[in-house]
Amino acid sequence: MKNKIRSGLLAIAALPIMLAAANAASFMPAGMRTSQPIGHYQFCQNHPTDCKAKTTNPGVMQLNRSMWGALQDVNNTINSMIEPVTDMDLWGVEEKWSYPVNKGDCEDYVLLKKKQLEDRGFPASDLLITVVRQKNGAGHAVLTVRTDRGDFVLDNLETKILPWDETDYRFLKRQSDRNASQWVSVDDNRQVIVGSVKQ
């Protein structure tokens, strides 16, 4: 417990450094509209209010110390309270997106983090489910948080909240900031190693 509190305090203390580097903020380049993951489509059928179009887009939120603390709190809490299991082990199916109770896979972590942050007043248009490819080639989901200081990633495989371009992932697609049931490609042109091939 002490280690979690210490890591949280260190992360909050690091915010002034991030703010000082605002000119270096990195924003994920969104591309054209693309296919919605089947798991998210099925989730939207069961939770239509969580997948509605935005009537207005307020623009990206301004990141401050309080909001950074909230991001850290939600990320750490959910990462520690949810046991990672596959959908096959939990539900007996290959793919099922749902709000987890105490077990779930990567998409379930993301859904719960998104919901809890919305409950804390974060704009839904700045909390975007994002599909990536890991270095070993496996698919994965993370939560992208759009801010005026750049786009940050909340990840159940990483304790730190990182700028999107400081991760080792190949970003493939994410939710549209205007319509939660629509997805757009990500134009990830960084040189990262995915599997055994440099892309």
ABEGO torsion letter per residue (X at the ends): XAAAAAAAAAAAAAAAAAAAAAAABBBBBBBBBBBBBAAAAAAAAABAAAABBBABBAEBBBBBAAAAAAAAAAAAAAAAABBBBBAAAAAGBABBBBBBAABEBAAAAAAAAAAAAAAAGBBAAABBBBBBBBAAGBBBBBBBBBBAAEBBBBBAABABBBBAAABABBBABBBBAABAABBBBBBBABBBBBEABBX
